[in-house]
């Protein structure tokens, strides 16, 4: 049968369109609150950095779209009968993005680097569960004495001080990702620059333009590259939530990890199921300088906490997208009962009456006020929270000033460096599904102990919990008792329990809601 020239041209055009569609890049434009302070896995601490690093690196164990454990650089592992020795079999043929093989020596080097004092890793203390890690981090032992070894090129062994039920969960944290020794030896601090950074995950770093975007491109050498649908992930800093919402509505970003909650009702009406809010393992809290007068007085810290109306914060400021919080460990961790503040069941009027008595006892009143400053990273949600607390404390004689810091890295950097402040806004999101991740930040050695809290009783109970190892009931009891000390001391001041607040385009598939709010780009596709 003959075909006309017109039909031939039409057929050719359709084939061309189909071919182009089939091979067009799939691009995911992802809002991410703020730029990372670093792309060195050993020098990061925030959720926003974790999103990016999770796309670029593969630890021994990783998380899937629902935040469940899956094999990563290791395909399997065994645990000794005493629960202290983990032996990981690495993935055969896995390589870095330049083609170098990923070996057990890479993990030996990376685990040691995390604990070396000169690395100044904020999460070094998290891995004190590994034999000799604490002593190495404190400069008392050599890195070579860390309880890790390469049995052979594809077998990596870790020895712990005691059984740790959440050890595998802990390994999903970016602090435990491998880094490329050759690059660091050759390039020093420049190893994290585009074109220099070698990674072993689903994506590699192509561009980093501060305050503009970070571009990741699919890593063809990733061990499951054939299953990765998104070709390019562009991370955009979206600190201004209202602007991010406009970008989302315009289709300029496909998702964002926060939203302007003062517009929640309108967003739900306009965007429907694209507005996603649900339970999230996180605590919104205020640390304070417990080593600085007058905040070193636990009575004063208690009075301030009593005077703050958390129901108002949750309902009016956060539009019921957060829950009033009275413990450092949020609800939702299986097998653990958080230690709740003893005033949680009191009415707000009764709390304020007790607060007034304490303030009077301390000689504080509207006639004899004291000054307090609250620092927060600039965002409407955090500002409105601080303003509400400012108003709630004013009638008691606490004259609050507010200090807004532009940018999350600058804000947390100040707290990490033990800057001179009174109270500050902070949030802690679970690094793994265990109460230790929330309580460990209050330990004296933790780089995230912004309050400079130092309680021998708390330390003793945390040590006992660690020693309990596989005895889950005893361990849970010790952790709860430790939390009781922390909460009664007001070593930190919990205010709210988080919910996740995600804007997710209906074009995205595989963006699964979960209590960790973990969404690896490798499991997402876009229509």
DAKAKA-V849992 format. One record per residue. RES is the residue in one small letter. SS is DSSP state (2 for helix, 1 for strand, 0 for the rest). OMEGA is omega in whole degrees, 0 to 359 (none if undefined). Layout:
res:ss:omega
RES:SS:OMEGA
RES:SS:OMEGA
//
This chain:
res:ss:omega
x:0:180
x:0:177
x:0:181
x:0:177
x:2:181
x:2:181
x:2:178
x:2:179
x:2:180
x:2:180
x:2:178
x:2:180
x:2:180
x:2:178
x:2:180
x:2:179
x:2:180
x:2:180
x:2:181
x:2:180
x:2:183
x:2:185
x:2:177
x:0:177
x:0:174
x:0:186
x:1:179
x:1:177
x:1:194
x:1:175
x:1:189
x:0:173
x:0:186
x:0:175
x:0:175
x:0:173
x:0:180
x:0:171
x:0:172
x:0:184
x:2:182
x:2:184
x:2:181
x:0:182
x:0:188
x:0:177
x:2:182
x:2:175
x:2:181
x:2:179
x:2:183
x:2:183
x:2:178
x:2:178
x:2:187
x:2:187
x:0:175
x:0:175
x:0:178
x:0:180
x:1:181
x:1:179
x:1:178
x:0:184
x:0:180
x:0:180
x:0:174
x:0:182
x:1:174
x:1:176
x:1:177
x:0:176
x:0:174
x:1:178
x:1:181
x:1:179
x:1:176
x:1:181
x:1:181
x:0:182
x:0:180
x:0:176
x:0:187
x:0:183
x:1:177
x:1:179
x:1:186
x:1:173
x:1:183
x:1:184
x:0:179
x:0:175
x:0:180
x:0:183
x:1:167
x:0:185
x:0:175
x:0:179
x:0:176
x:0:179
x:1:172
x:0:185
x:0:177
x:2:178
x:2:177
x:2:180
x:2:175
x:2:180
x:2:185
x:2:177
x:2:178
x:2:181
x:2:179
x:2:185
x:2:179
x:0:183
x:2:184
x:2:177
x:2:181
x:0:180
x:0:179
x:0:183
x:0:178
x:2:183
x:2:178
x:2:184
x:2:174
x:2:177
x:2:179
x:1:183
x:0:176
x:0:182
x:2:182
x:2:182
x:2:178
x:2:181
x:2:179
x:0:177
x:0:183
x:0:179
x:0:181
x:0:180
x:2:181
x:2:180
x:2:177
x:0:184
x:0:176
x:1:176
x:1:174
x:1:178
x:1:170
x:1:186
x:0:184
x:0:181
x:1:183
x:1:185
x:1:178
x:1:176
x:1:181
x:1:176
x:0:181
x:0:177
x:0:180
x:0:186
x:0:185
x:0:187
x:2:180
x:2:176
x:2:181
x:2:183
x:0:177
x:0:181
x:0:185
x:2:179
x:2:182
x:2:176
x:0:177
x:0:173
x:0:187
x:0:185
x:2:182
x:2:180
x:2:182
x:2:178
x:2:185
x:2:191
x:2:182
x:2:183
x:2:182
x:2:185
x:2:182
x:2:181
x:0:175
x:0:183
x:0:179
x:0:190
x:0:175
x:0:181
x:0:181
x:0:182
x:0:186
x:0:184
x:1:175
x:1:182
x:1:179
x:1:183
x:1:171
x:1:176
x:1:184
x:0:181
x:0:179
x:0:179
x:1:170
x:1:181
x:1:173
x:1:177
x:1:183
x:1:180
x:0:183
x:0:181
x:0:178
x:0:188
x:0:176
x:0:183
x:2:182
x:2:179
x:2:181
x:0:185
x:0:182
x:0:180
x:0:183
x:1:173
x:1:175
x:1:176
x:1:180
x:1:175
x:0:186
x:0:182
x:0:177
x:0:186
x:2:181
x:2:177
x:2:179
x:2:178
x:2:178
x:2:178
x:2:179
x:2:180
x:2:180
x:0:180
x:0:181
x:0:171
x:0:184
x:0:177
x:1:172
x:1:187
x:0:175
x:0:182
x:0:176
x:0:189
x:2:176
x:2:178
x:2:189
x:2:182
x:2:180
x:2:179
x:2:180
x:2:179
x:2:184
x:2:191
x:2:176
x:2:185
x:2:177
x:2:173
x:1:184
x:1:179
x:1:180
x:1:183
x:1:186
x:1:181
x:1:181
x:1:180
x:1:175
x:1:188
x:1:173
x:1:167
x:1:176
x:1:181
x:0:183
x:0:179
x:0:184
x:0:176
x:0:0
x:0:187
x:0:176
x:0:180
x:0:182
x:2:178
x:2:179
x:2:179
x:2:179
x:2:181
x:2:179
x:2:179
x:2:179
x:2:186
x:2:183
x:0:182
x:0:182
x:2:177
x:2:178
x:2:180
x:2:183
x:2:186
x:2:188
x:2:183
x:2:185
x:0:173
x:0:179
x:0:174
x:0:175
x:0:182
x:1:177
x:1:186
x:0:181
x:0:176
x:0:178
x:0:177
x:0:180
x:0:176
x:0:174
x:0:176
x:0:186
x:0:176
x:0:181
x:0:176
x:0:180
x:0:176
x:0:185
x:0:177
x:0:185
x:0:180
x:0:183
x:0:183
x:0:178
x:0:173
x:0:180
x:2:178
x:2:179
x:2:177
x:2:181
x:2:177
x:2:179
x:2:179
x:2:181
x:2:179
x:2:180
x:2:179
x:2:179
x:2:179
x:2:181
x:0:178
x:0:182
x:0:180
x:1:176
x:0:179
x:0:178
x:1:187
x:0:169
x:1:183
x:1:178
x:1:178
x:1:175
x:1:176
x:1:176
x:1:174
x:1:191
x:0:170
x:0:182
x:2:182
x:2:181
x:2:178
x:2:182
x:2:176
x:2:181
x:2:179
x:2:179
x:2:178
x:2:176
x:2:181
x:2:181
x:2:182
x:2:185
x:2:182
x:0:182
x:0:181
x:0:175
x:1:181
x:1:188
x:1:168
x:1:183
x:1:177
x:1:179
x:1:180
x:1:183
x:0:175
x:0:180
x:2:180
x:2:180
x:2:181
x:2:181
x:2:177
x:2:178
x:2:180
x:2:181
x:2:181
x:0:177
x:0:178
x:0:182
x:0:179
x:0:177
x:0:175
x:1:181
x:1:176
x:1:175
x:1:174
x:1:177
x:1:179
x:1:184
x:0:171
x:0:177
x:0:188
x:0:181
x:0:181
x:0:182
x:2:182
x:2:179
x:2:183
x:2:182
x:2:182
x:2:179
x:2:179
x:0:184
x:0:186
x:0:186
x:0:174
x:0:180
x:0:178
x:0:186
x:0:182
x:0:189
x:0:180
x:0:182
x:0:181
x:0:178
x:2:180
x:2:178
x:2:180
x:2:180
x:2:181
x:2:177
x:2:177
x:2:179
x:2:178
x:2:179
x:2:181
x:2:181
x:2:174
x:0:185
x:0:177
x:0:189
x:2:182
x:2:180
x:2:180
x:2:179
x:2:179
x:2:181
x:2:179
x:2:179
x:2:177
x:2:177
x:2:178
x:2:177
x:2:178
x:2:182
x:2:182
x:2:179
x:2:178
x:2:191
x:0:174
x:0:168
x:0:181
x:1:177
x:1:180
x:1:187
x:1:169
x:1:183
x:1:156
x:1:173
x:1:179
x:1:184
x:1:167
x:1:186
x:1:180
x:0:177
x:0:178
x:0:181
x:1:175
x:1:180
x:0:175
x:0:189
x:0:176
x:0:177
x:0:187
x:0:177
x:0:183
x:0:180
x:0:184
x:0:180
x:0:183
x:2:183
x:2:180
x:2:184
x:0:172
x:1:185
x:1:180
x:0:none
//
